[in-house]
């Protein structure tokens, strides 16, 4: 995945933009099941944003159940591919209802 091609704008909080980009990558299967994400520092360098912002986004994605943390501190996409479509429904319903 070419994370360094991701662009961020000033319209909303960057961590929310990052969350949406990672969610989209997972749900569109550009990031596959069990694929490891870059470390917080590595992702910060790739996308040119602070490591605190990356950490905040990763924590939110863990709470949503889309990524998990390993003992070595690295995060990866969940292994349960059946859960991902369920997460997609949960993620898109508030957007649909707010339109």
Residue frames relative to the residue before (quaternion, step in Angstrom):
aa qw qx qy qz dx dy dz
X 1.0000 0.0000 0.0000 0.0000 0.00 0.00 0.00
X 0.3264 -0.7566 0.5399 0.1717 3.57 -0.92 0.92
X 0.1398 -0.8299 0.5378 0.0494 3.55 0.27 1.29
X 0.6423 0.5545 -0.3337 0.4106 3.58 1.01 -0.73
X 0.6063 0.5401 -0.3582 0.4608 3.62 1.25 -0.09
X 0.5122 0.6483 -0.4233 0.3717 3.59 1.23 -0.20
X 0.1705 -0.7816 0.5945 0.0813 3.57 -0.96 0.91
X 0.1697 -0.7707 0.6091 0.0791 3.55 -1.10 0.76
X 0.1950 -0.7908 0.5736 0.0873 3.57 -1.09 0.72
X 0.6156 -0.5980 0.3973 0.3250 3.57 -1.32 0.22
X 0.4397 0.7364 -0.4372 0.2707 3.60 1.23 -0.06
X 0.8100 0.0308 0.0098 0.5856 3.61 0.96 -0.80
X 0.7169 -0.4225 0.3121 0.4585 3.57 -1.30 0.09
X 0.5224 -0.6713 0.4340 0.2969 3.56 -0.88 0.96
X 0.6366 0.5313 -0.3561 0.4308 3.61 0.95 -0.75
X 0.6379 0.5065 -0.3363 0.4726 3.62 1.06 -0.64
X 0.6199 0.5271 -0.3378 0.4732 3.59 1.06 -0.70
X 0.6477 0.5155 -0.3090 0.4682 3.57 1.00 -0.85
X 0.6185 0.5372 -0.3341 0.4662 3.59 0.99 -0.85
X 0.6779 0.4948 -0.2973 0.4553 3.60 0.83 -0.96
X 0.6537 0.5154 -0.3186 0.4533 3.59 0.97 -0.80
X 0.6745 0.4699 -0.2955 0.4868 3.59 0.97 -0.84
X 0.6136 0.5362 -0.3467 0.4645 3.61 1.00 -0.80
X 0.6657 0.5012 -0.3064 0.4602 3.58 0.86 -0.94
X 0.6510 0.5222 -0.3154 0.4517 3.59 0.95 -0.87
X 0.6647 0.4855 -0.3011 0.4815 3.58 1.02 -0.79
X 0.7323 0.4539 -0.2506 0.4415 3.57 0.74 -1.07
X 0.6890 0.4221 -0.2773 0.5198 3.58 1.17 -0.48
X 0.4461 -0.7377 0.3933 0.3196 3.56 1.40 0.17
X 0.3274 0.6979 -0.5499 0.3215 3.58 1.06 0.74
X 0.6848 0.2526 -0.2058 0.6518 3.54 1.34 -0.43
X 0.2623 -0.8081 0.5091 0.1378 3.57 -0.56 1.09
X 0.7128 -0.4395 0.3486 0.4209 3.51 -1.35 0.29
X 0.8465 0.1277 -0.1567 0.4925 3.56 -0.96 1.02
X 0.4344 0.6870 -0.4804 0.3293 3.61 1.20 0.15
X 0.4064 -0.7282 0.5042 0.2244 3.55 -0.92 0.94
X 0.3499 -0.7089 0.5763 0.2071 3.54 -1.05 0.87
X 0.5981 -0.5344 0.4224 0.4222 3.59 -1.15 0.35
X 0.5829 -0.5534 0.4472 0.3924 3.58 -1.17 0.50
X 0.6933 -0.4679 0.3341 0.4346 3.57 -1.24 0.33
X 0.6869 0.4797 -0.2868 0.4645 3.59 0.84 -0.95
X 0.6626 0.5127 -0.3040 0.4536 3.55 0.93 -0.92
X 0.6553 0.5003 -0.3089 0.4742 3.60 0.95 -0.88
X 0.6233 0.5442 -0.3389 0.4477 3.59 1.00 -0.81
X 0.6634 0.4885 -0.2990 0.4816 3.59 0.99 -0.80
X 0.6649 0.5312 -0.3071 0.4260 3.58 0.94 -0.89
X 0.7995 0.2958 -0.1375 0.5044 3.58 0.88 -0.96
X 0.4090 -0.7611 0.4279 0.2654 3.59 1.34 0.11
X 0.5545 0.5305 -0.4525 0.4542 3.56 0.83 1.04
X 0.6723 -0.5398 0.3206 0.3921 3.59 -1.19 0.43
X 0.5756 -0.5959 0.4389 0.3478 3.54 -1.17 0.61
X 0.5854 0.5640 -0.3763 0.4446 3.63 1.12 -0.52
X 0.6361 0.5211 -0.3153 0.4736 3.57 1.06 -0.77
X 0.6356 0.5192 -0.3173 0.4752 3.58 0.99 -0.84
X 0.6556 0.5203 -0.3065 0.4533 3.57 0.91 -0.97
X 0.6467 0.5192 -0.3169 0.4601 3.59 0.96 -0.86
X 0.6636 0.4935 -0.3019 0.4743 3.60 0.96 -0.85
X 0.6521 0.5112 -0.3161 0.4620 3.61 0.92 -0.88
X 0.6403 0.5230 -0.3281 0.4569 3.60 0.97 -0.83
X 0.6530 0.5103 -0.3093 0.4663 3.58 0.97 -0.82
X 0.6619 0.4984 -0.3016 0.4717 3.59 0.98 -0.83
X 0.6110 0.5264 -0.3487 0.4775 3.60 1.12 -0.61
X 0.6491 0.5169 -0.3138 0.4615 3.59 0.96 -0.85
X 0.6697 0.4840 -0.2884 0.4838 3.58 1.09 -0.71
X 0.4791 -0.7049 0.4102 0.3247 3.57 1.26 -0.24
X 0.5000 0.6718 -0.4241 0.3447 3.60 1.19 0.30
X 0.7765 0.1521 -0.1142 0.6007 3.59 1.19 -0.47
X 0.2169 -0.7503 0.6085 0.1405 3.54 -1.29 0.40
X 0.3767 -0.7045 0.5522 0.2385 3.55 -1.26 0.45
X 0.3109 -0.7219 0.5881 0.1907 3.53 -1.06 0.80
X 0.6774 -0.4927 0.3566 0.4138 3.56 -1.28 0.26
X 0.6573 0.5119 -0.3115 0.4570 3.58 1.14 -0.57
X 0.5936 -0.6076 0.3463 0.3981 3.59 1.29 0.08
X 0.5711 0.5827 -0.3871 0.4295 3.58 1.24 -0.11
X 0.3123 -0.7349 0.5740 0.1815 3.54 -1.19 0.61
X 0.0270 -0.7829 0.6210 0.0258 3.54 -1.19 0.56
X 0.6162 -0.5325 0.4334 0.3860 3.53 -1.31 0.43
X 0.5773 -0.6051 0.4115 0.3624 3.58 -1.01 0.76
X 0.5154 -0.6663 0.4578 0.2844 3.54 -1.18 0.63
X 0.6507 0.5389 -0.3143 0.4328 3.58 1.11 -0.63
X 0.2446 -0.8099 0.5203 0.1157 3.57 -0.08 1.30
X 0.6067 0.5629 -0.3602 0.4305 3.60 1.13 -0.54
X 0.6276 0.5438 -0.3366 0.4440 3.59 1.14 -0.57
X 0.5925 0.6174 -0.3682 0.3637 3.59 1.03 -0.72
X 0.6668 0.4628 -0.3400 0.4749 3.70 0.81 -0.73
X 0.6072 0.5335 -0.3564 0.4687 3.62 1.07 -0.64
X 0.6393 0.5115 -0.3152 0.4798 3.58 0.99 -0.82
X 0.6187 0.5525 -0.3415 0.4419 3.57 1.01 -0.80
X 0.6468 0.5116 -0.3150 0.4697 3.58 0.93 -0.87
X 0.6712 0.4956 -0.2940 0.4663 3.57 0.92 -0.92
X 0.6782 0.5007 -0.2928 0.4513 3.57 0.98 -0.82
X 0.7425 0.4272 -0.2417 0.4558 3.59 0.94 -0.76
X 0.5423 0.6464 -0.4097 0.3466 3.63 1.07 -0.48
X 0.6696 0.4763 -0.3396 0.4576 3.66 0.77 -0.79
X 0.6261 0.5325 -0.3352 0.4605 3.59 1.06 -0.70
X 0.6637 0.4953 -0.3010 0.4729 3.57 0.93 -0.91
X 0.6901 0.4891 -0.2854 0.4507 3.59 0.88 -0.91
X 0.6773 0.5000 -0.3044 0.4457 3.61 1.08 -0.56
X 0.5699 0.6105 -0.3822 0.3955 3.63 1.26 -0.22
